[in-house]
Amino acid sequence: MDQSIGLVEDDANIRDIVTGYLMKEGFKVKALETAEAAWELFEEEPPDLWVLDLMLPGMDGYEFCKKVRQTSEVPIVIISAKDEEVDKILGLELGGDDYLTKPFSPRELVARVKRHLKRWEVMKPEEEGSSELIQAHELTLNDAERSAYFQGVEIEVTTKEFEMLKILAEQENRAFSREELLVQVWGDDYFGSDRAVDDLVKRLRKKMKDLPLETVWGHGYRLRSNRGSS
């Protein structure tokens, strides 16, 4: 196993315990005390998964999560002493894939890390594959390269943004419910509200202002075709 974990935790005792358990399972671990140091690692040599504390000195875990999600969908497992439901929902909606409340079982953390890495291996962009193109309106998706072009210009998208676009583009004009999109993009065991879908749609609309990604009120979203469908 050569997968790497970025551990961001300012409590030395927890940091050492978690590092020990992860290394015992064969992971390479980069243990860091601050989100600032973690951001430097993200820009230079990003790990395959983050284990992230929320309550950090300086930049907190929420802000770090938001920054990572601007360009990457690498798994983030949050560990935090904040056990209120609102804290969990906020952490997940800002981009966390999982949330463990302190104190937690290190074995359970390792199990969740393995599960998210397995899913990430399936979801992340493939280096090789077919050159199938998916076209809808002025949007073109290259499924092999996991690249997106809108009005002839390449748009930088994350893995989940690409998955959302692919689902909508393959069935233009179909109204997908938020729950459908949540399950198809995040997985059926995702713990969090369907507001994560709304946040992803906002990001796509910001990147492609003229994309006919319509809200179906009280239901979800659809990608409107420009071929005269109603």
Long-range contacts (C-beta under 8 A, 24 or more apart in sequence): 1-25, 1-26, 1-27, 2-28, 3-27, 3-28, 3-48, 3-49, 3-117, 4-28, 4-29, 4-30, 4-47, 4-48, 4-49, 5-29, 5-30, 5-47, 5-48, 5-49, 5-50, 5-51, 5-113, 6-30, 6-32, 6-38, 6-41, 6-42, 6-46, 6-47, 6-49, 6-50, 6-51, 7-31, 7-32, 7-50, 7-51, 8-32, 8-33, 8-34, 8-35, 8-37, 8-38, 8-50, 8-51, 8-52, 8-53, 8-56, 8-61, 8-64, 9-33, 9-51, 9-53, 9-79, 10-34, 10-53, 10-55, 10-56, 10-57, 11-53, 14-53, 14-79, 14-102, 17-106, 18-51, 18-79, 18-106, 18-109, 21-106, 21-107, 21-109, 21-110, 22-51, 22-110, 22-113, 25-110, 25-114, 27-113, 33-57, 34-58, 34-59, 35-59, 35-60, 35-61, 35-63, 35-64, 38-64, 39-64, 39-67, 42-68, 42-72, 46-72, 46-74, 47-74, 48-74, 48-75, 48-117, 48-120, 49-74, 49-75, 49-76, 49-77, 49-113, 49-116, 49-117, 49-120, 50-74, 50-75, 50-76, 50-77, 51-77, 51-79, 51-109, 51-113, 52-76, 52-77, 52-78, 52-79, 52-96, 53-78, 53-79, 53-80, 54-78, 54-80, 54-82, 54-87, 54-91, 55-80, 55-81, 55-82, 61-91, 62-90, 62-91, 62-94, 65-91, 65-94, 65-95, 65-96, 66-94, 66-95, 68-95, 69-94, 69-95, 69-158, 71-156, 71-158, 72-158, 72-159, 73-123, 73-124, 73-158, 73-159, 73-160, 73-161, 74-120, 75-116, 75-117, 75-119, 75-120, 77-109, 77-112, 77-113, 77-116, 79-104, 79-109, 88-191, 88-192, 89-192, 89-193, 89-195, 92-190, 92-191, 92-192, 92-193, 92-196, 93-192, 93-193, 93-195, 93-196, 93-199, 96-192, 97-186, 97-190, 98-191, 99-191, 119-187, 123-159, 123-163, 124-159, 125-159, 134-166, 134-169, 134-170, 135-169, 136-168, 136-169, 136-170, 136-172, 136-223, 136-225, 137-172, 137-211, 137-212, 137-223, 137-224, 137-225, 137-226, 138-210, 138-211, 138-226, 139-165, 139-169, 139-208, 139-211, 139-223, 141-165, 141-166, 141-169, 150-207, 150-208, 150-210, 150-211, 151-210, 155-207, 155-208, 156-207, 157-204, 157-207, 160-185, 160-186, 160-200, 161-200, 161-203, 161-204, 161-207, 164-197, 164-200, 164-201, 164-204, 165-204, 165-223, 168-213, 168-221, 168-222, 168-223, 169-223, 172-222, 172-223, 172-224, 172-225, 172-227, 172-229, 173-222, 173-223, 173-224, 173-225, 173-229, 174-222, 175-216, 175-219, 175-220, 175-221, 175-222, 176-220, 176-221, 176-222, 177-219, 177-220, 178-219, 178-220, 178-221, 179-220, 180-220, 181-220, 181-221, 197-221
